[in-house]
Amino acid sequence: METLAASEALLGFGMNSMDTLCRDCGFRTSQQGKIDRCPTCGSPRVISHPELFSLSIAHIDCDSFYASVEKRDNPSLANKPVIVGGGKRGVVAACCYIARMRGVHSAMPMYKAKKACPDAVVIKPNMSKYRIAGKQIRAIMLEMTPLIEPLSLDEAFLDLSGTEKLHKKSPAETLTEIIRRIQSEVGVSASIGLSYNKFLAKTGSDLDKPRGFAVIGKAEAQDFLASRPVKSIFGVGKALTKKLENDGIRTIVQLRELAKEDLLKEYGTIGSRLYHFSRGEDNRTVNPSRPVKSVSAETTFNEDVTDFAELKKRLWSQCERVGQDLRSKGIAGRSITLKLKTAEFKQLSRSRHISSPTQLAEVLFQTALPLLEKEANGTPYRLIGIGAADLCSEEDADTPDLLNPELGKQAKMEKLMDAARDKFGKGIIQKGRSLK
């Protein structure tokens, strides 16, 4: 994360002609030089940039979303470090900025997080609560533009092209209104990245968290990118970063020294992305119907599990989660994957393709159970998960046939269970195999 002062220098502040917007009261102007405080309300939260009122591709990312929702619901946590995550064997799902200052970060093992921040308040994730907040945020965005591409519950790309006539304001002004409404109506804060393509918009939203608003225009994009590390390019993970660094490529400007053909030859299909993104080029559009590739759920045990009966019970609970998620999204899966992780952190993945797509927990369970039986040989496992992939519409899912005439009844029963849980709570109804 870069400081505001650093991002201001990088993003070209100090140029002569400036578009300026107050993020608190909405005051706007275009004039020579930068304004430090809003002349209307006195707020220092002003954003100035030569291209501010002409850019329209944005990325909105809520700040420490899960932890922010928990602090919203319990004001006594406001000034305390908060970690949202599993038990002592789990990982950090999210943490507030106070905890981050102590060295905690997402995906960190809980035992390391507690060591880094022993006074942290640890809260188990409440996904139903986060989903409700996420839907509220999405609804606010949809009032401003239909061109929204969600990436998760709390972040999305927005294309605000053409909305200026509708809302009588620039995309930048519309974005500040969205953020103010998210804060006042949902009770969490968010950061904005505004640019001329998705890659740079997402890059911008990370520059000035929390409650940030970073602008990356066309004029300064290449200079801004030049000194950034190659790992800041979307899609460049740890393995590719290591390979690039071993090849002497550590910064984005070094990528520009290589021809596209050489990048493709050396790094495969992602070589094209490396070539274009290093030049600030990204022709991907904001796609509201971005397809979901898979739906999965997993759990990490507090203690290693070797007993098949216990693994079987834990598998069922994850199948219920995935089945309910599939039904809520109106999709079904034709490929089922069992995931296991040993006490030594070795990951096992076993998949099976099924003849008819499903969104039922029972089908997921019965498909994965034989895969689990083969692996339940006394090996201690620390994690189990289930996933559905090769997704399609729910229309052809779980159709009764001669081989399985009970599918229709099973589908009806699971949907009734969904309705009961939505109304009365998750634990109101369970199958016998869920009981201790």
Phi, psi and omega per residue, in radians:
M1 nan 2.359 -3.136
E2 -1.733 2.639 3.093
T3 -1.268 2.808 3.116
L4 -1.067 -0.689 -3.128
A5 -1.086 -0.730 -3.138
A6 -1.145 -0.755 -3.109
S7 -1.184 -0.585 3.083
E8 -1.067 -0.752 -3.141
A9 -1.129 -0.727 -3.107
L10 -1.204 -0.600 -3.000
L11 -1.554 0.150 2.955
G12 1.565 0.342 3.076
F13 -1.126 2.617 -3.098
G14 1.808 -0.120 3.063
M15 -1.207 2.859 -3.009
N16 -1.225 -0.995 -3.062
S17 -1.577 2.100 -3.031
M18 -2.216 2.323 2.889
D19 -1.594 2.281 -3.065
T20 -2.251 2.426 -3.102
L21 -2.427 2.306 3.031
C22 -1.511 2.168 -3.092
R23 -1.354 -0.205 -3.123
D24 -1.676 -0.828 -3.082
C25 -1.902 -0.192 3.097
G26 1.567 0.051 3.090
F27 -1.012 2.395 3.112
R28 -2.365 2.646 3.080
T29 -2.786 2.792 3.004
S30 -2.260 2.025 -3.071
Q31 -2.757 3.114 3.135
Q32 -1.313 2.365 3.036
G33 1.409 2.934 -3.094
K34 -1.639 2.498 3.085
I35 -1.819 2.244 -3.118
D36 -1.473 -0.557 3.137
R37 -2.358 2.605 3.133
C38 -1.173 2.195 3.139
P39 -1.231 -0.232 -3.126
T40 -1.605 -0.888 -3.065
C41 -1.964 -0.122 3.109
G42 1.408 0.067 -3.108
S43 -1.227 2.454 3.049
P44 -1.429 -0.071 -3.087
R45 -1.467 1.109 3.082
V46 -1.902 2.522 3.113
I47 -2.052 2.282 -3.119
S48 -2.241 2.354 3.120
H49 -2.888 2.475 -3.119
P50 -1.063 -0.455 -3.084
E51 -1.928 0.243 -3.003
L52 -0.951 -0.743 -3.036
F53 -1.598 0.088 -3.133
S54 -1.995 -0.156 -3.133
L55 -1.584 2.632 -3.010
S56 -2.475 -0.019 3.104
I57 -1.757 2.171 -3.027
A58 -2.272 2.721 2.969
H59 -2.225 2.140 3.088
I60 -1.874 2.270 -3.103
D61 -2.365 2.052 3.121
C62 -1.157 2.614 -3.065
D63 -1.540 2.018 3.118
S64 0.787 1.042 -2.890
F65 -0.944 -0.979 -3.082
Y66 -1.041 -0.814 -3.128
A67 -1.135 -0.625 3.128
S68 -1.159 -0.677 3.095
V69 -1.117 -0.721 3.120
E70 -1.128 -0.703 3.109
K71 -1.201 -0.619 3.068
R72 -1.029 -0.751 -3.073
D73 -1.433 -0.227 3.112
N74 -2.432 1.493 -3.068
P75 -0.990 -0.369 3.131
S76 -1.160 -0.240 3.137
L77 -1.559 -0.026 -2.978
A78 -0.884 -0.785 -3.064
N79 -1.855 0.363 -3.130
K80 -1.954 2.638 3.032
P81 -1.241 2.228 -3.094
V82 -2.126 2.295 3.065
I83 -2.104 2.234 3.043
V84 -1.803 2.096 -3.084
G85 -3.103 -3.106 -3.089
G86 -1.440 -2.815 -3.129
G87 -1.293 -2.840 -3.044
K88 -1.131 -0.361 3.110
R89 -1.683 -0.072 -3.089
G90 -1.495 -2.911 3.135
V91 -2.221 2.896 3.119
V92 -1.318 2.086 3.061
A93 -1.423 -0.625 3.112
A94 -2.876 2.792 3.072
C95 -2.645 2.666 3.141
C96 -1.347 3.019 -3.065
Y97 -1.252 -0.430 3.056
I98 -1.128 -0.765 3.103
A99 -1.163 -0.623 3.124
R100 -1.108 -0.630 3.114
M101 -1.135 -0.361 3.105
R102 -1.581 -0.002 3.099
G103 1.814 0.082 3.128
V104 -1.462 2.519 3.075
H105 -2.606 2.840 -3.139
S106 -1.036 2.540 3.126
A107 1.289 0.024 3.070
M108 -1.268 2.413 3.047
P109 -0.984 2.464 -3.052
M110 -1.055 -0.624 -3.112
Y111 -1.141 -0.592 3.075
K112 -1.251 -0.665 3.137
A113 -1.117 -0.744 3.138
K114 -1.186 -0.555 3.094
K115 -1.214 -0.700 -3.137
A116 -1.255 -0.561 -3.070
C117 -2.431 1.314 -3.040
P118 -1.120 -0.387 -3.125
D119 -1.630 0.179 -3.127
A120 -1.176 2.552 2.993
V121 -1.563 2.049 -3.089
V122 -1.736 2.219 -3.089
I123 -2.191 2.322 3.088
K124 -1.218 2.490 -3.132
P125 -1.054 2.481 3.066
N126 -2.133 1.455 -2.975
M127 -1.125 -0.598 3.139
S128 -1.094 -0.678 3.104
K129 -1.166 -0.716 -3.141
Y130 -1.184 -0.630 3.120
R131 -1.133 -0.686 3.112
I132 -1.075 -0.796 3.110
A133 -1.102 -0.702 3.120
G134 -1.082 -0.690 3.117
K135 -1.166 -0.636 3.088
Q136 -1.113 -0.742 3.128
I137 -1.116 -0.771 3.140
R138 -1.069 -0.689 -3.127
A139 -1.115 -0.685 3.099
I140 -1.101 -0.767 3.123
M141 -1.076 -0.736 -3.078
L142 -1.150 -0.401 3.067
E143 -1.205 -0.353 -3.068
M144 -1.763 -0.561 3.112
T145 -2.798 2.488 3.057
P146 -1.406 -0.237 -3.063
L147 -1.549 1.401 -3.136
I148 -2.170 2.269 3.097
E149 -2.049 1.707 -3.121
P150 -1.183 2.454 3.027
L151 -1.874 -0.468 3.093
S152 -2.867 -2.993 -3.138
L153 -1.037 -0.584 -2.941
D154 -2.067 0.194 3.114
E155 -2.539 2.614 -3.112
A156 -2.838 2.687 2.932
F157 -1.526 2.547 3.053
L158 -2.301 2.380 2.997
D159 -1.899 1.961 -3.082
L160 -1.800 0.293 3.092
S161 -1.043 2.303 3.088
G162 1.463 -0.027 -3.123
T163 -1.496 -0.177 -3.073
E164 -1.094 -0.716 3.118
K165 -1.187 -0.644 -3.104
L166 -1.203 -0.802 -3.044
H167 -1.716 -0.069 -3.133
K168 1.039 0.621 3.119
K169 -2.774 2.797 -3.139
S170 -1.246 2.806 3.051
P171 -0.950 -0.673 3.140
A172 -1.067 -0.717 3.121
E173 -1.186 -0.676 3.096
T174 -1.095 -0.681 3.131
L175 -1.113 -0.739 3.128
T176 -1.140 -0.570 3.074
E177 -1.170 -0.717 3.100
I178 -1.030 -0.798 -3.107
I179 -1.134 -0.725 3.119
R180 -1.092 -0.675 3.141
R181 -1.250 -0.662 3.067
I182 -1.038 -0.727 3.139
Q183 -1.159 -0.811 -3.038
S184 -1.385 -0.605 -3.048
E185 -1.651 -0.543 -3.115
V186 -1.836 -0.495 3.080
G187 1.553 0.335 3.072
V188 -2.270 2.773 3.127
S189 -1.736 2.865 -3.123
A190 -2.589 2.806 3.123
S191 -2.078 2.665 -3.062
I192 -2.105 2.428 2.881
G193 -2.067 2.211 -3.104
L194 -2.151 2.248 -3.123
S195 -2.763 -2.787 -3.128
Y196 -1.875 -0.009 3.010
N197 -2.668 2.979 -3.016
K198 -1.181 -0.734 -3.110
F199 -1.014 -0.829 -3.086
L200 -1.314 -0.540 3.078
A201 -1.114 -0.779 3.125
K202 -1.180 -0.668 3.065
T203 -1.039 -0.744 -3.102
G204 -1.138 -0.618 -3.066
S205 -1.179 -0.287 3.121
D206 -1.633 -0.135 -2.978
L207 -1.265 -0.571 -2.892
D208 -2.362 0.606 -3.120
K209 -1.265 2.660 -0.129
P210 -1.474 2.924 3.112
R211 0.967 0.716 -3.079
G212 -1.627 2.856 3.028
F213 -2.597 1.770 -3.113
A214 -1.982 2.423 -3.110
V215 -2.065 2.281 3.060
I216 -2.167 1.862 -3.109
G217 -1.601 3.033 -3.113
K218 -1.158 -0.624 -3.028
A219 -1.116 -0.646 -3.048
E220 -1.890 0.059 -2.993
A221 -0.991 -0.847 -3.067
Q222 -1.192 -0.688 3.090
D223 -1.138 -0.705 3.127
F224 -1.073 -0.745 -3.079
L225 -1.293 -0.490 -2.922
A226 -0.849 -0.868 -3.027
S227 -1.583 -0.019 -3.113
R228 -1.300 2.609 -3.133
P229 -1.217 2.656 -3.117
V230 -1.072 -0.472 -3.121
K231 -1.191 -0.226 3.126
S232 -1.374 -0.112 3.067
I233 -1.373 2.220 -3.128
F234 -0.997 2.235 -3.141
G235 1.735 -0.168 3.110
V236 -1.621 1.777 -3.126
G237 -1.571 -2.933 -3.068
K238 -1.087 -0.758 -3.086
A239 -1.116 -0.808 -3.125
L240 -1.215 -0.644 3.086
T241 -1.018 -0.782 -3.133
K242 -1.110 -0.728 3.132
K243 -1.131 -0.759 3.124
L244 -1.099 -0.764 3.140
E245 -1.151 -0.644 3.074
N246 -1.133 -0.467 3.092
D247 -1.540 0.130 3.092
G248 1.471 0.250 -3.108
I249 -1.931 1.847 -3.098
R250 -1.988 -0.460 -3.119
T251 -2.095 2.803 -3.079
I252 -1.131 -0.611 -3.119
V253 -1.094 -0.501 3.110
Q254 -1.203 -0.492 3.086
L255 -1.140 -0.587 -3.088
R256 -1.179 -0.260 3.131
E257 -1.372 -0.181 -3.085
L258 -1.815 2.458 3.095
A259 -1.239 2.682 -3.135
K260 -1.023 -0.708 -3.135
E261 -1.076 -0.671 3.137
D262 -1.199 -0.680 3.122
L263 -1.153 -0.712 3.108
L264 -1.129 -0.725 -3.129
K265 -1.151 -0.684 -3.046
E266 -1.480 -0.614 -2.996
Y267 -2.119 0.106 3.091
G268 1.379 -2.709 -3.019
T269 -1.097 -0.505 3.135
I270 -1.213 -0.207 3.077
G271 -1.019 -0.589 3.109
S272 -1.142 -0.718 3.109
R273 -1.129 -0.735 3.125
L274 -1.028 -0.725 -3.110
Y275 -1.128 -0.905 -3.044
H276 -1.303 -0.787 -3.108
F277 -1.102 -0.611 3.136
S278 -1.121 -0.326 3.111
R279 -1.791 0.150 -3.132
G280 1.290 0.404 -3.116
E281 -1.856 2.297 3.109
D282 -2.729 1.883 -3.078
N283 -1.654 0.189 3.096
R284 -1.194 2.389 3.108
T285 -1.626 2.798 3.033
V286 -1.317 2.024 -2.987
N287 -1.940 1.839 -3.121
P288 -1.121 -0.408 -3.111
S289 -1.822 0.595 3.114
R290 -0.954 2.098 -3.026
P291 -1.258 2.494 2.998
V292 -1.390 2.254 -3.079
K293 -1.551 -0.512 -3.139
S294 -2.808 2.790 3.067
V295 -2.278 2.239 -3.062
S296 -2.557 2.896 3.070
A297 -2.646 2.585 3.127
E298 -2.647 2.828 3.095
T299 -2.472 2.485 3.073
T300 -1.785 2.273 -3.083
F301 -1.376 2.602 3.041
N302 -1.176 -0.576 3.077
E303 -2.309 2.599 3.118
D304 -0.990 2.505 -3.106
V305 -2.069 2.251 3.066
T306 -1.990 -0.438 -3.040
D307 -1.218 2.226 -3.106
F308 -1.099 -0.721 -3.122
A309 -1.054 -0.685 3.125
E310 -1.233 -0.726 3.086
L311 -1.068 -0.683 3.138
K312 -1.094 -0.746 3.131
K313 -1.143 -0.733 3.130
R314 -1.168 -0.627 3.083
L315 -1.066 -0.756 -3.118
W316 -1.055 -0.756 -3.121
S317 -1.089 -0.616 3.102
Q318 -1.270 -0.611 3.079
C319 -1.106 -0.671 3.092
E320 -1.086 -0.739 3.141
R321 -1.088 -0.799 -3.111
V322 -1.178 -0.745 3.126
G323 -1.040 -0.778 3.135
Q324 -1.147 -0.664 3.115
D325 -1.139 -0.750 3.110
L326 -1.057 -0.794 -3.120
R327 -1.158 -0.664 3.141
S328 -1.164 -0.480 -3.140
K329 -1.611 -0.142 -3.135
G330 1.224 0.578 -3.131
I331 -2.254 2.944 3.138
A332 -2.485 2.769 -3.098
G333 -2.021 2.535 3.106
R334 -1.930 -0.046 3.118
S335 -2.298 2.255 -3.094
I336 -1.996 2.295 -3.123
T337 -2.172 2.235 3.017
L338 -1.658 2.326 3.126
K339 -2.098 2.305 3.082
L340 -2.327 2.567 3.048
K341 -2.282 2.208 -3.083
T342 -1.345 2.997 3.107
A343 -1.074 -0.423 3.119
E344 -1.601 0.222 3.092
F345 1.219 0.310 3.019
K346 -1.397 2.241 -3.082
Q347 -1.716 2.322 3.081
L348 -1.996 2.417 3.120
S349 -2.340 2.168 -3.117
R350 -2.243 2.208 -3.043
S351 -2.122 2.714 3.060
R352 -2.554 2.326 3.087
H353 -1.580 2.364 -3.137
I354 -1.909 2.694 -3.014
S355 -1.247 -0.558 -3.116
S356 -2.187 2.333 -3.117
P357 -1.083 2.596 -3.096
T358 -2.365 2.725 2.958
Q359 -2.345 0.348 -3.087
L360 -1.761 2.348 3.088
A361 -1.052 -0.660 -3.100
E362 -1.116 -0.717 3.130
V363 -1.210 -0.736 3.076
L364 -0.995 -0.781 -3.089
F365 -1.147 -0.850 -3.096
Q366 -1.180 -0.472 3.091
T367 -1.315 -0.701 -3.074
A368 -1.435 -0.400 -3.050
L369 -1.019 -0.802 3.100
P370 -1.095 -0.562 3.098
L371 -1.170 -0.668 3.123
L372 -1.197 -0.692 -3.116
E373 -1.016 -0.660 -3.130
K374 -1.193 -0.499 -3.078
E375 -1.688 -0.256 -3.129
A376 -1.456 1.271 -3.041
N377 -2.002 0.456 -3.096
G378 1.689 -0.112 3.094
T379 -1.175 2.295 3.085
P380 -1.341 2.223 3.141
Y381 -1.984 2.504 3.121
R382 -1.846 -0.198 -3.084
L383 -2.656 2.543 3.000
I384 -2.410 2.508 3.136
G385 -2.638 2.874 3.116
I386 -2.422 2.497 -3.138
G387 -2.443 2.636 3.060
A388 -2.093 2.270 -3.130
A389 -2.321 -2.957 -3.050
D390 0.892 0.993 -2.951
L391 -1.392 2.678 3.114
C392 -2.617 3.133 3.109
S393 -1.187 2.712 -3.117
E394 -1.303 -0.125 -3.032
E395 -1.001 -0.677 -3.089
D396 -1.756 0.235 -3.054
A397 -1.451 2.453 2.959
D398 0.911 0.854 3.084
T399 -1.436 2.183 -3.136
P400 -1.074 2.475 3.070
D401 -2.453 -3.078 -3.093
L402 -1.102 -0.575 -3.103
L403 -1.349 -0.469 -3.110
N404 -2.511 1.296 -3.083
P405 -1.232 -0.213 -3.088
E406 -1.511 -0.055 -3.072
L407 -1.026 -0.685 -3.139
G408 -1.060 -0.769 3.121
K409 -1.141 -0.701 -3.134
Q410 -1.109 -0.740 3.131
A411 -1.098 -0.753 3.136
K412 -1.108 -0.717 -3.111
M413 -1.135 -0.772 -3.107
E414 -1.174 -0.587 3.086
K415 -1.215 -0.633 3.067
L416 -1.151 -0.660 3.079
M417 -1.117 -0.691 3.073
D418 -1.012 -0.821 -3.100
A419 -1.085 -0.737 -3.140
A420 -1.132 -0.736 -3.129
R421 -1.181 -0.676 3.114
D422 -1.091 -0.599 -3.061
K423 -1.508 -0.701 -2.980
F424 -2.009 -0.126 -3.139
G425 2.013 2.725 -3.026
K426 -1.027 -0.677 -3.024
G427 -1.528 0.119 -3.039
I428 -1.202 -0.512 -3.102
I429 -2.523 2.352 -3.116
Q430 -2.509 2.749 2.971
K431 -1.416 2.751 -3.100
G432 -0.986 -0.615 -3.079
R433 -1.224 -0.216 3.101
S434 -1.434 -0.310 -3.041
L435 -1.405 2.585 3.115
K436 -1.304 nan nan
